[in-house]
Amino acid sequence: MRAYRDQHFLTDPRIVARIADILDISGRIVLEIGPGAGILTQALLDRGARVVSVELDANLIDKLSSRFASELADGSLAIIHGDAVKVPLPPFEIVMANLPYSISSPITFRLLDIGFEAAILMYQKEFADRMMAHPGTRECGRLSIMLQTYARANRCFDLPPGAFSPPPAVRSTVMWIEPREPLFPIENRQIYENIVRELFTRRRKTVQSTLKALAGTYGKEKIETVLKDLDPEILSSRPEALYLEDFATISNRISI
């Protein structure tokens, strides 16, 4: 397995402390993704957390194993060698991580699928901005809708490139994410996810055009019924103009 090429290690101890202090993690099981040299790992352990770190780079694991030999021995730290997007994960309560930019989207969706109590995650600022884009605006996309459907997200603070080694070419943002039940009832979560994906895959098309293209997936008769039932304003809209309730309405009509 190869290490992520876009990993930038957090080196500023003041920012590390600021991140570690956002939540009370004493006695909690904390999942850390991409521990790097272990600066955040140390801060989490110092605050009484039981830490599970997932690292892809075998060289870094060797260094972490040496640095945290006593913590590994007493069970306060466990290190998993593998890709956090794919590797089996043990039970955890809280997530804290400086995520490699390349896995920001898949790991966020995976964590939401698994479930957790709260997550403090660091993203590229542009990615965080898209997460927070309001439904009904041009900036909104699949990421915005899926995250805001199943979680509350708040921006904690931004970080300059100089807080990392090597410094990235962009600014980063620390986000606080907490899962929640959808604001509007969803009959079938898999269909909801599929509809959101299909709509934004064809984001230049109207809802009506995309639904017609899905007749092969859900059945021509079903789609014709849905087209008759939906508000004409929804059918004539493009996905970035829709709100969370609209996505739920569309998927629920198909789920019936």
C-alpha positions as CSV (number, residue, x, y, z in Angstrom):
1,M,0.0,0.0,0.0
2,R,1.2,3.5,-0.9
3,A,1.0,6.5,1.4
4,Y,-1.3,9.3,0.4
5,R,0.7,11.8,-1.6
6,D,-1.3,14.8,-0.5
7,Q,-0.8,14.4,3.3
8,H,0.4,17.6,5.0
9,F,1.4,17.1,8.6
10,L,0.2,19.5,11.3
11,T,3.2,20.9,13.2
12,D,1.9,23.9,15.1
13,P,1.4,22.7,18.8
14,R,-0.9,25.6,19.6
15,I,-3.3,24.6,16.8
16,V,-3.0,20.9,17.8
17,A,-4.0,21.8,21.4
18,R,-6.9,23.9,20.1
19,I,-8.2,21.0,18.1
20,A,-7.8,18.5,20.9
21,D,-9.7,20.8,23.3
22,I,-12.8,21.3,21.2
23,L,-14.4,18.2,22.8
24,D,-14.1,16.5,26.2
25,I,-12.5,13.2,25.1
26,S,-11.4,11.9,28.5
27,G,-12.2,8.2,28.6
28,R,-13.7,8.2,25.1
29,I,-12.7,6.0,22.2
30,V,-11.3,8.4,19.5
31,L,-10.7,7.4,15.9
32,E,-7.7,9.2,14.4
33,I,-7.2,9.0,10.6
34,G,-3.7,9.7,9.3
35,P,-1.7,10.3,12.5
36,G,1.5,11.2,10.6
37,A,4.3,11.8,13.1
38,G,1.8,11.6,16.0
39,I,1.5,15.2,17.2
40,L,-2.3,15.0,17.5
41,T,-2.1,11.4,18.7
42,Q,0.0,12.6,21.7
43,A,-2.5,15.4,22.4
44,L,-5.4,13.0,22.4
45,L,-3.6,10.6,24.7
46,D,-2.6,13.4,27.0
47,R,-6.3,14.3,27.4
48,G,-7.2,10.8,28.5
49,A,-8.6,9.4,25.3
50,R,-8.3,5.8,24.1
51,V,-7.0,6.3,20.6
52,V,-7.4,4.1,17.5
53,S,-5.1,5.5,14.7
54,V,-5.4,4.4,11.1
55,E,-2.3,5.0,9.0
56,L,-1.5,3.9,5.4
57,D,2.2,4.6,5.4
58,A,4.2,1.6,6.8
59,N,7.3,3.8,7.5
60,L,5.2,6.1,9.6
61,I,3.7,3.2,11.5
62,D,7.3,2.0,12.4
63,K,8.0,5.5,13.8
64,L,4.7,5.7,15.6
65,S,5.2,2.2,17.1
66,S,8.5,3.3,18.5
67,R,7.3,6.6,19.8
68,F,4.2,5.2,21.5
69,A,5.5,1.8,22.6
70,S,4.3,2.2,26.1
71,E,0.8,3.4,25.1
72,L,0.5,0.4,22.7
73,A,1.5,-1.9,25.5
74,D,-1.0,-0.6,28.0
75,G,-3.8,-0.5,25.4
76,S,-4.5,3.2,25.4
77,L,-3.4,3.3,21.7
78,A,-4.0,0.9,18.8
79,I,-2.6,1.4,15.4
80,I,-4.2,0.0,12.3
81,H,-2.2,-0.3,9.1
82,G,-4.5,0.3,6.1
83,D,-6.6,2.7,4.0
84,A,-9.2,4.3,6.2
85,V,-11.7,4.3,3.4
86,K,-11.6,0.5,3.1
87,V,-10.0,-1.1,6.2
88,P,-12.4,-2.6,8.9
89,L,-12.7,-0.2,11.8
90,P,-13.3,-1.2,15.4
91,P,-16.0,0.6,17.5
92,F,-15.3,4.3,18.2
93,E,-17.3,7.2,19.6
94,I,-15.5,10.3,18.3
95,V,-13.4,11.1,15.3
96,M,-10.5,13.6,15.2
97,A,-8.3,13.8,12.1
98,N,-6.2,15.9,9.7
99,L,-7.6,14.2,6.6
100,P,-5.6,13.7,3.4
101,Y,-7.3,15.9,0.9
102,S,-7.8,13.1,-1.6
103,I,-10.0,11.0,0.7
104,S,-12.1,13.8,2.2
105,S,-15.3,12.9,0.4
106,P,-15.2,9.1,0.6
107,I,-14.1,9.0,4.3
108,T,-16.8,11.5,5.2
109,F,-19.5,9.5,3.6
110,R,-18.1,6.3,5.1
111,L,-18.1,7.8,8.6
112,L,-21.6,9.0,8.2
113,D,-22.6,5.4,7.1
114,I,-20.9,3.9,10.1
115,G,-22.1,6.4,12.7
116,F,-20.3,8.3,15.4
117,E,-21.1,10.8,18.2
118,A,-19.1,13.7,16.9
119,A,-16.2,14.4,14.6
120,I,-13.6,17.1,14.4
121,L,-12.2,16.9,10.9
122,M,-9.7,19.1,9.0
123,Y,-10.4,19.7,5.3
124,Q,-9.2,21.8,2.5
125,K,-11.1,25.1,2.9
126,E,-12.7,24.9,-0.5
127,F,-14.0,21.4,0.4
128,A,-15.4,22.7,3.7
129,D,-17.1,25.6,1.8
130,R,-18.9,23.1,-0.4
131,M,-20.0,21.1,2.6
132,M,-21.6,24.2,4.0
133,A,-23.2,25.5,0.8
134,H,-26.8,26.2,1.3
135,P,-29.4,24.1,-0.6
136,G,-31.1,26.2,-3.2
137,T,-27.8,27.9,-4.2
138,R,-25.5,27.4,-7.2
139,E,-22.7,26.3,-4.9
140,C,-24.7,23.4,-3.5
141,G,-23.8,19.9,-4.7
142,R,-24.1,16.2,-3.7
143,L,-21.7,16.7,-0.9
144,S,-23.7,19.6,0.6
145,I,-27.0,17.8,0.4
146,M,-25.8,14.4,1.8
147,L,-23.9,16.0,4.7
148,Q,-26.7,18.4,5.6
149,T,-29.3,15.6,5.4
150,Y,-27.6,13.4,7.9
151,A,-25.5,15.8,10.0
152,R,-25.1,19.2,11.6
153,A,-21.8,20.8,10.5
154,N,-20.1,23.9,12.0
155,R,-16.9,25.6,10.9
156,C,-14.5,25.9,13.9
157,F,-11.6,27.8,12.4
158,D,-9.3,28.1,9.4
159,L,-5.6,27.3,9.3
160,P,-2.8,28.9,7.3
161,P,-0.5,26.8,5.1
162,G,2.4,27.5,7.6
163,A,0.8,25.3,10.2
164,F,1.7,22.2,8.2
165,S,4.8,20.5,6.8
166,P,5.1,20.6,3.9
167,P,2.9,23.7,3.6
168,P,-0.1,23.0,1.3
169,A,-1.0,25.5,-1.5
170,V,-4.4,26.1,0.1
171,R,-5.9,27.0,3.4
172,S,-7.5,24.4,5.6
173,T,-10.6,24.4,7.8
174,V,-11.5,22.5,11.0
175,M,-15.1,21.3,11.0
176,W,-17.3,20.0,13.8
177,I,-19.8,17.4,12.5
178,E,-22.5,15.7,14.5
179,P,-24.9,13.1,12.9
180,R,-28.6,13.7,13.2
181,E,-31.8,12.2,11.8
182,P,-33.0,13.8,8.6
183,L,-35.2,16.9,9.0
184,F,-37.7,15.4,6.5
185,P,-38.7,11.8,6.5
186,I,-36.9,9.5,4.1
187,E,-38.5,6.2,3.2
188,N,-35.5,4.5,1.7
189,R,-32.0,5.9,2.3
190,Q,-30.4,4.0,-0.5
191,I,-32.9,5.4,-3.0
192,Y,-32.4,8.9,-1.6
193,E,-28.6,8.6,-2.0
194,N,-29.0,7.3,-5.5
195,I,-31.4,10.1,-6.5
196,V,-29.2,12.8,-5.1
197,R,-26.2,11.3,-6.9
198,E,-28.1,11.0,-10.2
199,L,-29.5,14.5,-10.1
200,F,-26.1,16.1,-9.5
201,T,-24.4,13.9,-12.1
202,R,-26.8,15.6,-14.5
203,R,-26.8,18.9,-12.8
204,R,-27.3,20.8,-16.1
205,K,-30.5,18.8,-16.7
206,T,-33.9,19.5,-15.1
207,V,-35.3,17.1,-12.6
208,Q,-37.9,15.9,-15.1
209,S,-35.2,15.0,-17.7
210,T,-33.1,13.1,-15.1
211,L,-36.1,11.1,-13.8
212,K,-37.0,10.1,-17.4
213,A,-33.5,8.9,-17.8
214,L,-34.0,6.6,-14.7
215,A,-36.9,4.7,-16.2
216,G,-34.6,1.8,-16.8
217,T,-33.6,1.7,-13.1
218,Y,-37.0,2.2,-11.4
219,G,-39.4,1.2,-14.1
220,K,-41.2,3.3,-16.8
221,E,-44.5,3.0,-15.1
222,K,-43.1,4.1,-11.7
223,I,-41.4,7.1,-13.2
224,E,-44.5,8.2,-15.2
225,T,-46.5,8.1,-11.9
226,V,-43.8,10.1,-10.1
227,L,-43.8,12.7,-12.9
228,K,-47.5,13.1,-12.6
229,D,-47.4,13.4,-8.8
230,L,-44.5,15.9,-8.4
231,D,-44.9,19.7,-8.3
232,P,-44.2,21.1,-11.8
233,E,-41.9,23.6,-10.2
234,I,-39.7,20.8,-8.9
235,L,-39.8,19.0,-12.2
236,S,-38.6,22.1,-14.1
237,S,-35.8,22.9,-11.6
238,R,-32.2,21.9,-11.7
239,P,-30.8,20.1,-8.7
240,E,-28.9,23.1,-7.2
241,A,-32.3,24.9,-6.9
242,L,-33.8,22.2,-4.8
243,Y,-34.0,22.1,-1.0
244,L,-33.6,19.1,1.4
245,E,-37.4,18.7,1.5
246,D,-37.5,18.5,-2.3
247,F,-34.9,15.7,-2.5
248,A,-36.8,13.8,0.2
249,T,-40.1,14.3,-1.7
250,I,-38.6,13.0,-5.0
251,S,-37.0,9.9,-3.4
252,N,-40.1,9.1,-1.3
253,R,-42.3,9.1,-4.4
254,I,-40.0,6.6,-6.0
255,S,-39.8,4.5,-2.9
256,I,-43.6,4.0,-2.5
